[in-house]
Amino acid sequence: MPLTPELQRAGVTPQLMKTTKRIKCPRCGKEFSLFQSRAIACVGCPKSTTNCRLARCVYCDTEFPLQEFNVKTKEQEAFVASYMNDILANYRNSVGKTKNR
């Protein structure tokens, strides 16, 4: 999906678009986004606040590398992990939540 002027004005970045891309769990086959994974399945995991390079299925709880779906190099993998960590940290700070449960 291309970044429209409306999305750009709303503060949406290409990196954010990448985190909303649907991915398929290699175990159960159900689809979800990395954003959903970090916001739902990874809540409470200490690794989720330290730039974890894994995705966790929101349906069956299977963990698998980010490399499996939308990054091709270790550098891209680290960038996406760090980017997601920053988004969730900002959200948690804005609503007064701590890093973990």
C-alpha positions as CSV (number, residue, x, y, z in Angstrom):
1,M,0.0,0.0,0.0
2,P,1.5,3.3,-1.0
3,L,1.9,6.1,1.5
4,T,-0.8,8.7,0.5
5,P,-0.5,12.4,1.4
6,E,-3.2,11.9,4.1
7,L,-1.2,9.1,5.7
8,Q,1.9,11.2,5.7
9,R,0.1,14.1,7.3
10,A,-1.2,11.7,10.0
11,G,2.5,10.8,10.8
12,V,2.5,7.3,9.2
13,T,5.9,6.3,8.1
14,P,7.1,3.5,5.7
15,Q,8.4,1.7,8.8
16,L,5.0,1.8,10.5
17,M,3.4,0.4,7.3
18,K,5.9,-2.5,7.4
19,T,4.8,-3.4,10.9
20,T,1.1,-3.6,9.9
21,K,1.8,-6.0,7.0
22,R,0.0,-9.2,7.5
23,I,2.2,-12.2,8.3
24,K,1.4,-15.9,8.4
25,C,2.3,-18.1,11.4
26,P,4.4,-21.0,10.2
27,R,2.7,-23.3,12.7
28,C,-1.1,-22.6,12.6
29,G,-1.3,-20.6,9.3
30,K,-3.3,-17.8,10.7
31,E,-2.5,-14.2,9.8
32,F,-1.7,-11.2,12.0
33,S,0.6,-8.2,11.9
34,L,3.9,-7.6,13.8
35,F,2.2,-4.7,15.6
36,Q,-0.5,-7.1,16.8
37,S,2.1,-9.6,17.9
38,R,4.0,-7.1,20.0
39,A,0.9,-5.4,21.4
40,I,-0.9,-8.6,22.3
41,A,1.2,-11.8,22.4
42,C,4.4,-10.2,23.6
43,V,2.9,-8.1,26.4
44,G,4.7,-9.1,29.6
45,C,7.6,-10.8,28.0
46,P,10.9,-9.1,29.1
47,K,12.4,-9.6,25.6
48,S,9.7,-7.4,24.1
49,T,11.2,-4.3,25.5
50,T,14.8,-5.2,24.4
51,N,14.5,-5.2,20.6
52,C,13.5,-8.8,20.3
53,R,14.0,-10.2,16.8
54,L,11.2,-12.7,17.0
55,A,7.5,-12.5,16.2
56,R,4.9,-14.4,18.4
57,C,1.7,-15.7,16.9
58,V,-1.3,-14.1,18.6
59,Y,-3.3,-17.3,18.0
60,C,-1.0,-20.3,18.9
61,D,1.9,-18.5,20.7
62,T,4.6,-19.8,18.4
63,E,7.7,-17.6,18.1
64,F,9.6,-17.3,14.8
65,P,12.3,-14.9,13.4
66,L,11.3,-11.6,11.9
67,Q,13.4,-12.6,8.9
68,E,10.7,-15.1,8.0
69,F,8.3,-12.4,6.6
70,N,9.4,-8.9,5.8
71,V,13.1,-8.4,6.3
72,K,16.0,-9.7,4.3
73,T,19.1,-8.9,6.3
74,K,20.1,-8.9,10.0
75,E,20.4,-5.1,9.9
76,Q,16.8,-4.8,8.7
77,E,15.6,-7.3,11.3
78,A,17.3,-5.3,14.1
79,F,15.8,-2.0,12.7
80,V,12.3,-3.4,12.7
81,A,12.7,-4.9,16.1
82,S,14.0,-1.6,17.5
83,Y,11.3,0.4,15.7
84,M,8.5,-1.7,17.2
85,N,10.0,-1.5,20.6
86,D,10.0,2.3,20.4
87,I,6.4,2.5,19.2
88,L,5.2,0.3,22.1
89,A,7.4,2.1,24.7
90,N,5.9,5.4,23.6
91,Y,2.3,4.0,23.8
92,R,2.9,2.5,27.2
93,N,4.4,5.8,28.5
94,S,1.5,7.8,27.2
95,V,-1.1,5.6,29.0
96,G,1.0,5.3,32.2
97,K,1.9,1.6,31.9
98,T,5.2,0.0,32.8
99,K,7.4,-1.9,30.3
100,N,6.1,-5.3,31.4
101,R,3.0,-6.6,33.2
